[in-house]
Amino acid sequence: MARVVVDVMLKPEILDPQGQAVQRALPRLGFEGIADVRQGKRFELEVAGPVDDAALARIHEMAETFLANTVIEDFIVKVESEKAEKAEKAEKAGSAEKAEGPK
């Protein structure tokens, strides 16, 4: 199975109150130097079968009609390689081991 990611973000001209709230909170939490924050959505789709042009066109149509409100949001469709997926899983496993500490 292949993974396709759809990232949805508000268009730059659209006010992002959630992003602004995060931006205002960061200095109070000790995180300085962040000039702007925009919040978005990420959809990870596991695709049965090959991710060919027809599958990508169908996913693009899905994003345009269902996952994003194209009046106020932009979206990007990306195919993640199996190598990237394996590296991500290994990184998550390593992070979990660090959080648990030595056994």
N, C-alpha and C positions, 0 to 999 in steps of 0.2 A: 504494500500500500504506500502511496505517496501522500505527503502532506502539502496542502495549499493554504497559505495564510492570506487573509484579507484584513488589511489595516484600514480603519475608518477614522478620519479626523475632521473636525469642524473646519470649514473654509477659513482662510486667514482673516477675512473681513467680518466673521461672525464672532460675537462676544462669547467668551468661554468662562462663565462664572465658577465652574468647578476648578478649572486650571488656576484662576485668580485666587481662589481660596487656598489651594495648595501652595501657591507662590507666597502668599502672606504668612502662612504657617511655617514655612521652612526656616526663616531666621530665628523664630522663637524656639525651634528645635535644634539650633546650632548649625544649620546648613546655610552658609553665606555664599554670595556670589552668583546666585541663580537669577538671571534677568527676566525670564519669562517661562511659563509652564502652560502647555496645552494638553488637555486630556483627550484620549480617544478610545476606540474599541479595537480589539483584536479577535478575529475569528480564525480558529485552526480547523481546517476541514481535512479529514482522512478520506482520500479518494480511492475507491475500489477500481482497479484497472489502471491503465496508462493515463498519464496526464498529457494528452495530445492537444492539438489546436481546438478540436471540437469540445473537449472537456473544459479547457480554459475559457472558451467562449461562453459555455453554459454557466460556469462559475462567475464570470464577469456579469452575465445577465442576472444571476441570483443576487450578486452584490448590489447591482444598480436598482433592482426592483424590491429587494427585501432587507438586505443587511444595512444599507446606507440610505439616508434621506438626501438625495442628490441636490435638493434645493439649498441645503445648508452644509452638506458634508462632501468631502472628497474621499476616494478610496483607492488603494493599490492592491493588486493581486500578485502574490509571489509564490513560486514553487520552491519548497525547501528540499534540498538534496538529502539523500539518505545519510551521507557523511555528516552533514550539519545536524541532522536528527540524532545520530549516534553520539556526536560530540556533546550535544545538549543534555542527553540522558546521562552521560558520564559526568558532566559538570554538576548536574543536580545531585547525583549520587555522591560525588566528592563533597559538595556543600553540606549534605545531610550528615556525612561522616564527621566533618569538622564541627558541626553544631552539636553532635552527640558527644564528642570528645573521645579520648582513648578508652578502650574497653579493658 
